[in-house]
Amino acid sequence: MVTNRSVPPDTVLPHITYRDVAEASAWLTATLGFTTEHYRYGPPGAPSGAQMYVGDAWVMLDAAGPSQKTPAELGYGTQSLTVFVADADAHYGKAIAAGATIVEDLHETIYGERQYGTRDLDGHHWLFSAHARDVSPAEWGATITTHLPQSESG
């Protein structure tokens, strides 16, 4: 497996707000290849949360409260989530076949990732990426400000 010094390994468990957790879970599974829920909680038929995964990436789905808005309701994005997959090309093909809205075509980045971007049913921006090349951040113009411990830098 290729590692890439420009992109960190799995380190964060994001909590993502959806208007309807059950609908979001079904959509993420059918369209973006998430594995069905690890667990869900809350009332039957109207869960208030769920935990899902795709590959080594885990996410929490949280039901939006009355005063919360999704990116689609706000009319703009609030964050971008990157998920590492084994084969970005195959993932891209499946997402298109399932009707995903592609906002960034599949390409190789200057920092060595093969990736594409999509928006989900509530407007969250997702990047699906696979390490294509090992690239030092300095090679594409970034300034290295700290050195990773040996176990993290490869």
C-alpha positions in Angstrom: 0.0 0.0 0.0 1.3 3.5 -0.9 1.7 5.9 2.0 2.0 9.6 1.4 3.7 12.1 3.6 1.4 14.9 2.4 -1.7 13.3 3.8 -2.1 12.1 7.4 -3.5 8.7 8.4 -7.0 8.2 9.9 -7.1 10.4 13.0 -10.5 12.0 13.4 -14.1 10.7 13.9 -16.3 13.4 12.4 -19.9 14.0 13.5 -22.0 15.0 10.5 -25.5 16.6 10.8 -28.3 15.3 8.7 -32.0 16.2 8.6 -32.9 12.5 8.5 -30.3 10.0 9.8 -32.1 6.9 8.4 -32.3 8.4 4.9 -28.7 9.6 5.1 -27.5 6.2 6.2 -29.3 4.5 3.3 -28.0 7.1 0.8 -24.4 6.9 2.0 -24.6 3.1 1.7 -26.2 2.9 -1.7 -24.4 5.9 -3.3 -21.0 6.2 -1.7 -20.3 2.6 -0.6 -20.4 3.0 3.1 -20.9 -0.2 5.0 -24.2 -0.4 6.7 -24.4 1.0 10.1 -22.2 -0.3 12.9 -24.9 0.9 15.3 -27.8 3.4 15.5 -29.5 4.9 18.5 -32.7 6.8 19.2 -36.3 6.0 18.6 -37.2 3.3 16.1 -37.9 4.8 12.7 -36.4 8.1 13.6 -32.9 7.5 14.8 -31.0 10.4 16.4 -27.6 9.0 15.4 -25.7 6.3 13.7 -22.1 5.2 13.3 -20.9 4.0 9.8 -17.7 3.2 8.0 -16.2 2.8 4.6 -12.7 1.2 4.4 -10.8 2.4 7.5 -12.9 5.7 7.8 -15.6 6.0 10.4 -18.2 8.7 10.7 -21.0 9.5 13.1 -24.4 10.7 11.7 -26.3 13.1 14.0 -29.9 14.2 13.6 -30.1 18.0 13.1 -31.8 19.8 15.9 -34.5 22.5 15.3 -31.9 25.3 15.3 -29.3 23.5 13.2 -29.0 23.7 9.4 -27.4 21.4 6.9 -25.1 22.8 4.2 -27.9 22.4 1.6 -30.2 24.4 3.9 -27.6 27.1 4.4 -26.8 27.3 0.7 -23.1 26.8 1.2 -20.6 24.3 2.5 -19.2 24.3 6.0 -16.5 21.6 5.7 -15.0 19.0 3.5 -14.4 15.4 4.5 -11.7 13.2 2.9 -12.1 9.5 2.9 -9.3 7.2 1.8 -10.3 4.3 -0.4 -8.3 1.5 -1.9 -9.3 2.4 -5.5 -10.5 5.9 -6.2 -11.2 5.1 -9.9 -13.5 2.2 -9.0 -15.2 4.2 -6.2 -15.8 7.1 -8.6 -17.4 4.8 -11.2 -19.7 3.3 -8.6 -20.7 6.8 -7.3 -21.5 8.1 -10.8 -23.5 4.9 -11.5 -25.5 5.4 -8.3 -26.3 9.0 -9.2 -23.9 11.0 -7.0 -23.5 14.7 -7.7 -19.9 15.1 -8.7 -18.4 18.5 -7.9 -14.7 17.6 -8.6 -13.8 15.2 -11.4 -11.4 12.3 -10.7 -7.8 13.6 -11.0 -4.3 13.3 -9.5 -3.4 16.2 -7.2 -0.1 17.9 -7.1 0.4 16.3 -3.7 0.1 12.8 -4.9 -3.6 11.8 -4.4 -6.0 10.3 -6.9 -9.3 11.8 -5.8 -12.7 13.2 -6.7 -15.3 15.3 -4.9 -19.1 14.8 -4.4 -21.9 16.4 -2.4 -24.4 14.2 -0.5 -28.1 14.6 -0.1 -27.8 17.3 2.6 -25.0 19.2 0.8 -21.9 17.9 2.7 -18.7 17.9 0.6 -16.9 14.6 0.4 -13.5 13.8 -1.2 -12.6 10.2 -1.9 -8.9 9.7 -2.3 -6.3 7.0 -2.8 -2.6 7.5 -2.4 -1.0 7.5 -5.9 2.5 8.7 -5.1 4.6 9.5 -2.1 5.3 13.2 -2.3 7.0 15.4 0.2 5.1 18.5 1.0 8.1 20.6 0.0 8.0 19.1 -3.5 4.7 20.9 -4.3 5.5 24.1 -2.5 4.3 23.7 1.1 6.6 24.8 3.9 7.3 22.0 6.5 6.8 23.6 9.9 7.2 20.5 12.1 8.7 17.1 11.7 6.5 14.0 12.3 7.7 11.4 14.7 9.5 8.5 12.9 6.5 6.1 13.4 4.2 8.6 11.6 6.4 9.8 8.8 7.3 6.4 7.3 
